[in-house]
Amino acid sequence: MTLEPIGAGVRRELGRFGPEANLGRIVAAWPGAVGVQIAANSWPARVARDGTLHVAAASSTWAFELTQLETQVCERLAAALGEGAPARIRFAVGPLPERGPESVEEVRRTGPEVRAEHRTKGAELARGIADPKLRELVARAAAASLATAGDDRPI
């Protein structure tokens, strides 16, 4: 008798449920794929039999705006999930999960970690600016931007 990791067996069994089985993966990838602000105002609710992801939005305004971004959201989910990413998304007003103890504003204030390599690259990018104050500001802004790349950049 050969033993296999439990994860493979669980995935195989969940696969029997069709597209709905991917909802857990979609929920896990959602904040990273859409960014903090959109994730705070929308939530993956269900996957239909045809594979369409139905997303609850905080208001009709959010539903409308997100409908305009459907292609970009699909692309980001596909990049995050690979196989099993929804091909279509439908946004409608619906209930959202309660927020945890950490608010969106607190998440924004903490920001990404700007590491030494970000600062070095930022300084390189700003090197050609003659004004020392402006050069420093541009270098800092570039370093912060580099730190957020691929992290939680909103759409």
For each residue, the residues with C-beta under 8 A, 3 or more apart:
1:
2:
3:
4: 8 9
5: 8 9
6: 9 10
7: 10 11
8: 4 5 11 12
9: 4 5 6 12 13
10: 6 7 13 14
11: 7 8 14 15
12: 8 9 15 16
13: 9 10 16
14: 10 11 17 21
15: 11 12 21
16: 12 13 21
17: 14 20 21
18: 21 49
19: 22 47 48 49 50 51 86
20: 17 23 46 47
21: 14 15 16 17 18 24
22: 19 25 26 47 81 84 85 86
23: 20 26 27 44 46 47
24: 21 27 28
25: 22 28 29 81 84
26: 22 23 29 30 44 47 53 77 81 85 86
27: 23 24 30 43 44
28: 24 25
29: 25 26 32 33 77 80 81
30: 26 27 33 34 39 43 44 77
31: 34 35 36 39 152
32: 29 80 152
33: 29 30 73 76 77 79 80
34: 30 31 38 39 42 73 76 154 155
35: 31 38 39 152 153 154 155
36: 31 39 40 104 107 108 152 154
37: 40 41 104 154
38: 34 35 41 42 66 154 155
39: 30 31 34 35 36 42 43
40: 36 37 58 99 104
41: 37 38 57 58 59 62 96
42: 34 38 39 55 56 57 58 62 66 91 96
43: 27 30 39 55 56 94 96 97
44: 23 26 27 30 47 53 54 55 56
45: 54 55 56 94
46: 20 23 53 54
47: 19 20 22 23 26 44 51 52 53 54 86
48: 19 51 52 53 54
49: 18 19
50: 19 88
51: 19 47 48 86 87 88
52: 47 48 86 87 88 89 90
53: 26 44 46 47 48 77 86 88 89 90
54: 44 45 46 47 48 89 90 92
55: 42 43 44 45 66 89 90 91 92 94
56: 42 43 44 45 92 93 94 95 96
57: 41 42 60 62 63 66 91 92 93 94
58: 40 41 42 62 93 96
59: 41 62 63 93
60: 57 63 64 93
61: 64 65
62: 41 42 57 58 59 65 66 91 93
63: 57 59 60 66 67 91 92 93
64: 60 61 67 68 91
65: 61 62 68 69
66: 38 42 55 57 62 63 69 70 73 89 91
67: 63 64 70 90 91
68: 64 65
69: 65 66 72 73 155
70: 66 67 73 74 88 89 91
71: 74 75
72: 69 75 76 155
73: 33 34 66 69 70 76 77 89 155
74: 70 71 77 78 85 86 87 88 89
75: 71 72 78 79
76: 33 34 72 73 79 80 155
77: 26 29 30 33 53 73 74 80 81 85 86
78: 74 75 81 82 85
79: 33 75 76 82
80: 29 32 33 76 77 85
81: 22 25 26 29 77 78 84 85
82: 78 79 85
83:
84: 22 25 81
85: 22 26 74 77 78 80 81 82
86: 19 22 26 47 51 52 53 74 77 89
87: 51 52 74
88: 50 51 52 53 70 74
89: 52 53 54 55 66 70 73 74 86
90: 52 53 54 55 67
91: 42 55 57 62 63 64 66 67 70
92: 54 55 56 57 63
93: 56 57 58 59 60 62 63
94: 43 45 55 56 57
95: 56
96: 41 42 43 56 58
97: 43
98:
99: 40 103 104
100:
101:
102: 106 107
103: 99 106 107
104: 36 37 40 99 107 108
105: 108 109
106: 102 103 109 110
107: 36 102 103 104 110
108: 36 104 105 111
109: 105 106
110: 106 107
111: 108 144 147 148
112: 144 147 148 151 152
113: 147
114: 118 119 143 144 146 147
115: 118 119 147
116: 119 120
117: 120 121
118: 114 115 121 122 143 144 146 147
119: 114 115 116 122 123 139 143
120: 116 117 123 124
121: 117 118 124 125 142 143 146
122: 118 119 125 126 138 139 140 141 142 143 144 146
123: 119 120 126 127 139 143
124: 120 121 127
125: 121 122 138 139 142
126: 122 123 129 135 136 138 139 142
127: 123 124 135
128:
129: 126 134 135 138
130: 135
131: 134 135
132: 135 136
133: 136 137
134: 129 131 137 138
135: 126 127 129 130 131 132 138 139
136: 126 132 133 139 140
137: 133 134 140 141
138: 122 125 126 129 134 135 141 142
139: 119 122 123 125 126 135 136 142 143
140: 122 136 137 143 144
141: 122 137 138 144 145
142: 121 122 125 126 138 139 145 146
143: 114 118 119 121 122 123 139 140 146 147
144: 111 112 114 118 122 140 141 147 148
145: 141 142 148 149
146: 114 118 121 122 142 143 149
147: 111 112 113 114 115 118 143 144 151
148: 111 112 144 145 151 152 153
149: 145 146 153
150: 153
151: 112 147 148
152: 31 32 35 36 112 148
153: 35 148 149 150
154: 34 35 36 37 38
155: 34 35 38 69 72 73 76
